[in-house]
Amino acid sequence: MIKVSIAGGTGYTAGELLRILLNHPGVTLESVISSSSAGMPVAGIHRDLLGETDITFSDNTGHPDVIFLCLGHGLSRAFLNENDIPAACKVIDLGNDFRNDPVFGERNFVFGLCELNREQIRKANSVANPGCFSSSIMLALLPLAALNKLTDDIHVHAITGSTGAGKKPVGTTHFSYRDNNISVYKPFTHQHLAEIERTLKAAGNKVLPPIQWIPMRGDFTRGIFASVYTRWDNLMSETEVINYYKEYYKTSPFVFVSDEPISLKEVVNTNKCLLHIGFHNGYIHITSVL
C-alpha cells in the first residue's frame, strides 16, 4: 500500500483528493495535515465524507511515501523549507509554486500535464500540477501546437466557477456577488499565461503568437468553460482536423472530442475534459470544458 499525506487538508482540492484516495485500493492515508484543525474529524470539515472515514486532522506529516501539497499559492515552497521531507518521498504540488520555477534543492518538478508529459510523470519524484484555467486552454491547443500550426493571435474567453478561487472567502466569492453575475479579472495578465506559453512551445510550437486571454468569473460553483479561436490555414480539411484531434487524444482516457456542441454540465463532478471544434471564415474555434 502507498502511504499518502495531504498538506492543507481543509481546502477544496484536499476534499476532492480525499474522496478519490479513500476509494483507491492501493492507498492508505498517513496524515491529513491542518495545524488549525488538528484533532478534529476530517468529515467534520468535508461533510460529504461523513461515514466514509474516521480519520482526524494532524499537525505533522507522518512518514508518507507521497505527500500532496494542497496549500494556497505561494505556500508550497515555504512548507518544504519548514518540513524535513525525505528525498525518497514523492511530492505532488497542486499549487503554482513550481510550475514555472521547478527547482527546489535536489528536487526538479515535472509539469504534471499527463497528456503531454505522461512518461516523465511516471518517473518523477516531484510533480507540479497544472492550473485549472491553463489545463482547459492547453488541452484545446496542444494538438495544433504539436503541428506548429499556431501562427496567428490566439483569442481566449474562459469562465471559472467560484471554487477555483479557493475556500478562504473573499469579496468576489460571496454568493451575493457571484449569483446572477459575471465579471472580468486580470485581462491579458493572468498568472497561468506563463505555463500555457511554455507548454505550447514544448509541445512543438517553437514560436508562439500572442495569447489574448480574457478570464472571467462565472455564477456557478465548479468547472471551467473556455472558448478559444485563432486563424486557420485550411491546409487540412475540417474533417481531417477533427479526426487528428481524436487521434491525438486516443490514449488520453480523460479527454474526449465531441461531434456535438458541449456544455459545462457534461463534465462537472468528473475528471473529463470535453472538446468541440468548429470552423468559420478562416478561423478554427475550440470549446473546452472541464
C-alpha positions in Angstrom: 0.0 0.0 0.0 1.1 3.5 -0.8 1.1 5.8 2.3 -0.2 9.3 1.4 -0.2 12.5 3.4 -2.1 15.7 2.4 -0.9 19.1 3.5 -3.5 21.9 3.5 -6.2 19.3 4.4 -9.2 21.6 4.9 -9.4 23.2 1.4 -11.5 22.3 -1.7 -8.7 20.5 -3.5 -7.9 18.4 -0.5 -11.5 17.4 -0.1 -11.7 16.2 -3.7 -8.4 14.4 -3.3 -9.6 12.7 -0.1 -12.7 11.5 -1.8 -10.6 9.9 -4.6 -8.0 8.4 -2.3 -10.4 6.9 0.2 -11.8 4.8 -2.7 -8.3 3.8 -4.1 -7.5 0.2 -3.3 -3.7 0.8 -3.3 -3.6 3.8 -0.9 -3.7 4.3 2.8 -3.9 7.8 4.4 -1.0 8.5 6.6 -1.8 12.1 7.6 -4.2 14.9 6.7 -2.4 18.0 7.8 -4.0 21.1 9.2 -2.5 22.9 12.2 -5.7 24.9 12.8 -7.9 21.8 12.8 -5.6 19.2 14.4 -7.6 16.6 16.3 -10.8 17.4 14.6 -12.6 14.8 12.4 -11.8 15.2 8.7 -15.5 14.5 8.0 -16.4 17.5 10.2 -14.9 19.8 7.6 -15.5 17.7 4.5 -19.1 16.8 5.2 -19.5 14.7 2.0 -17.1 12.2 3.7 -19.4 11.6 6.7 -19.5 7.8 7.2 -16.5 7.3 4.8 -13.7 7.8 7.2 -13.0 8.4 10.9 -9.5 9.9 10.4 -8.7 13.2 12.2 -6.6 16.1 11.1 -3.0 16.1 12.2 -0.3 18.8 12.7 2.5 16.6 11.4 3.4 14.9 8.1 3.8 11.4 9.4 6.0 9.1 7.2 4.4 9.0 3.8 5.6 7.6 0.5 3.8 10.5 -1.3 2.7 13.9 0.0 0.2 16.1 -1.8 0.5 19.9 -1.2 -2.9 21.4 -1.3 -1.8 24.7 0.1 -2.5 28.3 -1.1 -0.5 29.6 -3.9 3.0 30.6 -2.7 2.9 28.4 0.4 4.2 25.1 -1.0 7.8 26.3 -1.2 7.6 27.6 2.4 6.1 24.2 3.5 9.0 22.3 2.0 11.5 24.7 3.6 9.9 24.3 7.0 9.4 20.5 6.9 12.0 17.8 6.5 10.6 15.7 3.7 12.8 12.8 2.8 14.3 12.7 -0.7 12.6 9.3 -1.3 9.1 10.8 -0.6 7.3 11.9 -3.8 5.9 15.4 -3.7 2.8 16.4 -5.8 2.1 20.2 -5.6 -1.4 21.3 -6.5 -0.4 25.0 -6.2 1.6 27.2 -8.6 4.9 27.4 -6.8 6.8 25.0 -9.0 5.1 25.2 -12.4 7.4 27.9 -13.7 10.2 27.6 -11.2 10.7 23.8 -11.0 13.9 23.5 -9.0 13.8 23.1 -5.2 17.1 21.9 -3.7 17.7 18.4 -5.2 14.1 18.2 -6.5 13.2 19.1 -10.1 9.4 19.3 -10.5 7.9 17.8 -13.7 5.0 19.8 -15.1 2.0 17.4 -14.4 0.1 17.7 -17.7 -0.2 13.9 -18.4 -1.5 14.5 -21.9 2.0 15.9 -22.8 4.4 14.6 -20.1 3.0 11.1 -19.3 6.3 9.3 -19.3 8.2 12.0 -17.4 5.5 12.0 -14.7 5.7 8.2 -14.3 9.4 8.5 -13.5 9.2 11.7 -11.5 9.9 12.2 -7.8 8.2 15.6 -7.8 5.3 16.9 -9.8 3.8 20.4 -10.2 0.1 20.1 -11.2 -1.1 22.5 -13.9 -3.6 25.2 -13.1 -7.3 24.9 -13.8 -7.6 27.6 -16.4 -4.4 26.6 -18.1 -5.4 23.0 -18.3 -8.6 23.8 -20.3 -6.7 26.1 -22.6 -3.7 23.9 -23.2 -5.9 20.8 -23.9 -7.7 22.9 -26.5 -4.5 23.9 -28.3 -2.0 21.0 -27.7 -2.8 19.2 -31.0 -2.3 22.4 -33.0 0.9 23.2 -31.2 2.2 19.7 -32.0 1.8 20.6 -35.7 3.4 24.1 -35.2 0.0 25.5 -36.5 -0.4 28.3 -34.0 0.8 31.2 -36.1 -1.7 34.0 -35.5 -3.0 35.7 -32.4 -4.9 33.2 -30.1 -8.1 34.6 -28.6 -9.4 33.1 -25.4 -12.5 33.8 -23.3 -12.7 31.5 -20.3 -15.0 31.4 -17.3 -14.3 29.8 -13.9 -16.5 28.7 -11.1 -16.2 30.2 -7.6 -14.3 27.2 -6.1 -11.4 28.0 -8.4 -10.6 30.9 -6.0 -10.2 28.5 -3.0 -12.1 28.1 0.2 -11.0 31.3 2.0 -13.9 33.7 1.5 -13.1 37.0 -0.3 -15.4 39.6 -1.7 -15.6 38.2 -5.2 -16.5 34.7 -4.0 -19.5 35.7 -1.8 -22.8 34.3 -3.0 -24.3 37.8 -3.1 -21.6 38.8 -5.6 -21.4 35.7 -7.8 -25.1 34.9 -8.1 -26.6 36.2 -11.4 -23.3 37.9 -12.1 -20.3 37.7 -14.4 -17.1 39.7 -14.2 -13.7 40.0 -15.9 -10.5 39.9 -13.9 -6.8 40.0 -14.8 -7.4 40.6 -18.6 -4.3 39.7 -20.7 -2.2 39.3 -17.5 -3.5 36.1 -15.7 -0.7 34.2 -13.9 -1.5 31.0 -15.8 -0.3 32.6 -19.1 3.3 31.7 -18.4 2.7 27.9 -18.0 0.4 27.9 -21.1 3.0 29.6 -23.3 5.8 27.4 -22.1 3.8 24.2 -22.5 2.6 25.0 -26.1 6.2 25.7 -27.1 7.3 22.4 -25.5 4.6 20.6 -27.5 6.1 21.8 -30.8 5.1 25.4 -31.4 8.5 26.9 -31.1 7.5 30.5 -32.0 4.2 31.2 -30.2 1.9 34.1 -31.2 0.4 36.3 -28.5 -2.4 34.8 -26.4 -5.2 37.4 -26.0 -7.0 36.0 -23.0 -9.9 37.4 -21.0 -10.5 35.4 -17.8 -14.0 35.7 -16.2 -15.7 34.8 -13.0 -19.0 32.9 -13.5 -22.0 32.5 -11.3 -21.5 28.7 -10.9 -19.6 26.7 -8.4 -17.4 24.2 -10.3 -15.8 24.0 -13.6 -14.1 25.9 -16.4 -15.7 26.9 -19.8 -13.1 28.1 -22.3 -13.8 29.4 -25.8 -10.6 29.5 -27.9 -10.1 30.6 -31.5 -7.4 31.5 -34.0 -6.9 31.8 -37.7 -6.6 28.5 -39.6 -4.6 28.0 -42.8 -7.0 25.5 -44.4 -4.2 23.1 -45.4 -6.2 20.4 -43.7 -9.9 19.8 -44.2 -12.3 20.3 -41.3 -12.8 16.5 -41.1 -9.1 15.9 -41.1 -8.6 18.3 -38.2 -11.3 16.8 -36.1 -10.0 13.3 -36.8 -6.5 14.4 -36.0 -7.7 15.7 -32.6 -9.4 12.4 -31.9 -6.2 10.5 -32.8 -4.0 12.9 -30.7 -6.1 12.1 -27.6 -6.9 8.5 -28.2 -4.5 7.4 -25.5 -5.7 10.1 -23.1 -8.5 8.5 -21.1 -10.0 11.7 -19.7 -10.1 13.9 -22.9 -12.9 13.4 -25.4 -13.6 15.2 -28.7 -17.4 15.7 -29.2 -19.0 15.9 -32.6 -21.8 17.9 -30.9 -21.6 21.3 -29.1 -20.7 20.8 -25.4 -21.7 22.4 -22.1 -20.3 22.6 -18.6 -22.8 20.3 -17.0 -21.4 17.4 -19.0 -18.2 17.4 -17.1 -18.9 18.8 -13.6 -18.0 16.3 -10.9 -16.0 14.2 -13.4 -12.3 14.1 -14.3 -13.2 14.7 -18.0 -12.2 17.4 -20.4 -14.6 17.7 -23.4 -13.6 19.5 -26.6 -15.7 20.6 -29.6 -14.2 22.0 -32.8 -15.8 24.3 -35.3 -14.7 26.5 -38.3 -15.9 29.8 -39.6 -14.5 32.2 -42.3 -10.9 31.1 -41.9 -11.0 30.6 -38.1 -10.8 27.4 -36.0 -12.8 27.6 -32.8 -12.3 25.1 -29.9 -14.6 24.9 -27.0 -13.1 23.2 -23.9 -14.9 22.3 -20.7 -13.6 20.6 -17.6 
